[in-house]
Amino acid sequence: IVRSRVEFEEILKNQLSNTTRKILFFEIWFKSLLPLLHECRRKVNKLPNQFKSAIYDVNTQLEFLFKKTTLMDAEDTDLEQYPKYLKAILIRIEKIPRKSKDDEIFMNQINDLLDRVSSANIHLNDNLLFELRRLRWLIEELRVSLFAQQLKTREPVSSKRILKKWESLQDKLSIV
């Protein structure tokens, strides 16, 4: 409990300082991603139209990663993964002309998982919403595992593991 004006001003000063630090960190972090993001956009736009489903998928992924709500809801540990996600996209784009069949198979796996996760009710309690967001980040890790395995994931991930977590979350959703 704040008991004096001096105490209030001290707390305010500290909070403003923390907020300013976070804003500066976010600005530096974002600026560090711009070259990779630009390279992803440039390369995906150079792909021949015969790969339009992969082009659409990459653009959708980039849109998700840089959507305001995604950035606001992301944990610091998620934001730290962005350079890896963008590098994985670049590796995927390079492989698409040579491995379009594999790309399509991987994309279908991911889209199946995304469809399930996006079908969940948005009006969840905080714990369930947190678990749903964790699942969404696991899908980003799965993209790395499938399209750019050499970059490594932050935890073991597979479609099967994500489906298992999804089923567990569904059980909790049916109770709510």
C-alpha positions as a printed Julia matrix, in Angstrom:
176×3 Matrix{Float64}:
   0.0     0.0     0.0
   1.31    3.41   -0.96
   1.27    5.69    2.05
   2.78    8.93    0.77
   3.16   11.02   -2.35
   6.94   10.48   -2.3
   6.44    6.71   -2.16
   3.93    6.91   -5.03
   6.32    9.0    -7.17
   9.17    6.55   -6.51
   7.03    3.59   -7.61
   5.87    5.51  -10.68
   9.46    6.42  -11.6
  10.57    2.77  -11.29
   7.65    1.52  -13.36
   8.26    4.09  -16.08
  11.9     3.1   -16.11
  10.98   -0.59  -16.54
   8.49    0.26  -19.26
  11.04    2.39  -21.09
  13.57   -0.44  -20.9
  11.04   -2.89  -22.3
  10.14   -0.55  -25.14
  13.8    -0.05  -26.03
  14.45   -3.79  -25.89
  11.45   -4.46  -28.13
  12.61   -1.8   -30.6
  16.12   -3.28  -30.79
  14.7    -6.8   -31.06
  12.33   -5.81  -33.86
  15.0    -3.91  -35.8
  17.26   -6.96  -35.59
  14.54   -9.03  -37.31
  13.86   -6.62  -40.17
  16.65   -7.88  -42.48
  15.52  -11.49  -42.04
  11.87  -10.55  -42.5
  12.71   -8.57  -45.63
  14.7   -11.51  -47.0
  11.77  -13.88  -46.35
   9.34  -11.56  -48.14
  11.72  -11.04  -51.05
  12.43  -14.74  -51.54
   8.86  -15.93  -51.16
   7.77  -13.38  -53.76
  10.34  -14.8   -56.19
   8.91  -18.32  -56.02
   7.12  -19.47  -59.19
   3.33  -19.44  -59.06
   3.24  -23.24  -59.24
   4.06  -23.18  -55.5
   1.16  -20.89  -54.65
  -0.04  -23.0   -51.7
   3.44  -22.87  -50.12
   3.64  -19.14  -50.86
   0.28  -18.63  -49.17
   1.37  -20.73  -46.19
   4.63  -18.78  -45.7
   2.78  -15.47  -45.95
   0.18  -16.68  -43.46
   2.91  -17.75  -41.05
   4.65  -14.37  -41.32
   1.33  -12.62  -40.81
   0.72  -14.65  -37.65
   4.21  -14.06  -36.26
   4.0   -10.3   -36.66
   0.33   -9.82  -35.83
  -0.22   -7.35  -33.0
  -2.07   -9.87  -30.81
   0.61  -12.52  -31.32
   3.34  -10.11  -30.3
   1.38   -8.84  -27.31
   0.57  -12.34  -26.03
   4.0   -13.85  -26.68
   6.28  -14.69  -23.78
   9.87  -13.43  -23.91
  10.99  -17.01  -24.6
   8.72  -17.06  -27.67
  10.09  -13.77  -28.96
  13.63  -15.09  -28.57
  12.76  -17.79  -31.12
  11.84  -15.37  -33.91
  15.27  -15.33  -35.6
  15.11  -19.13  -35.75
  11.57  -19.07  -37.17
  12.6   -16.62  -39.89
  15.72  -18.63  -40.74
  13.56  -21.75  -40.95
  11.28  -19.96  -43.41
  14.28  -19.03  -45.55
  15.52  -22.63  -45.53
  12.04  -23.83  -46.46
  11.8   -21.38  -49.35
  15.15  -22.61  -50.69
  13.93  -26.24  -50.54
  10.47  -25.74  -52.05
  11.51  -26.07  -55.73
  13.41  -29.32  -55.0
  11.13  -30.84  -52.4
   7.65  -29.56  -53.17
   6.0   -32.93  -52.39
   7.57  -33.04  -48.9
   6.63  -29.4   -48.38
   3.01  -30.17  -49.21
   2.92  -33.16  -46.82
   4.44  -31.09  -44.0
   2.13  -28.17  -44.74
  -0.93  -30.47  -44.53
   0.21  -31.78  -41.12
   0.64  -28.26  -39.84
  -2.64  -27.01  -41.28
  -4.51  -29.9   -39.66
  -3.06  -28.88  -36.28
  -3.72  -25.19  -36.89
  -7.35  -25.93  -37.79
  -7.84  -27.78  -34.52
  -6.22  -25.08  -32.39
  -8.02  -22.22  -34.13
 -11.38  -23.96  -33.62
 -11.04  -23.61  -29.83
 -13.22  -21.04  -28.14
 -11.43  -17.71  -27.72
 -13.33  -16.97  -24.5
 -11.32  -19.27  -22.24
 -10.07  -18.84  -18.72
  -6.46  -17.69  -18.4
  -5.01  -21.16  -17.76
  -6.67  -22.75  -20.77
  -5.83  -19.78  -22.95
  -2.19  -20.08  -21.88
  -2.19  -23.79  -22.79
  -3.76  -23.02  -26.15
  -1.09  -20.41  -26.86
   1.63  -22.92  -25.86
   0.17  -25.33  -28.4
   0.3   -22.63  -31.06
   4.0   -22.02  -30.33
   4.64  -25.77  -30.45
   3.25  -25.71  -33.98
   5.84  -23.05  -34.87
   8.49  -25.35  -33.42
   7.09  -28.2   -35.51
   7.57  -26.04  -38.61
  11.24  -25.73  -37.68
  11.49  -29.48  -37.12
   9.89  -30.31  -40.46
  11.28  -27.6   -42.75
  14.65  -26.77  -41.18
  15.6   -29.56  -38.83
  19.21  -28.38  -38.63
  18.08  -25.35  -36.6
  16.84  -27.5   -33.71
  13.73  -26.94  -31.65
  13.59  -25.71  -28.07
  11.92  -28.97  -27.01
  11.12  -32.3   -28.65
   8.16  -31.82  -30.95
   6.14  -33.87  -33.42
   2.61  -33.92  -34.8
   1.86  -36.86  -32.55
   3.03  -35.02  -29.4
   1.03  -31.92  -30.31
  -2.1   -34.02  -30.98
  -1.68  -35.64  -27.59
  -1.47  -32.22  -25.92
  -4.44  -31.07  -27.98
  -6.53  -34.03  -26.81
  -5.6   -33.27  -23.21
  -6.61  -29.65  -23.7
  -9.88  -30.73  -25.36
 -10.72  -32.78  -22.28
 -10.25  -29.67  -20.16
 -12.29  -27.59  -22.61
 -15.24  -29.96  -22.41
 -15.28  -29.56  -18.63
 -15.43  -25.76  -18.83
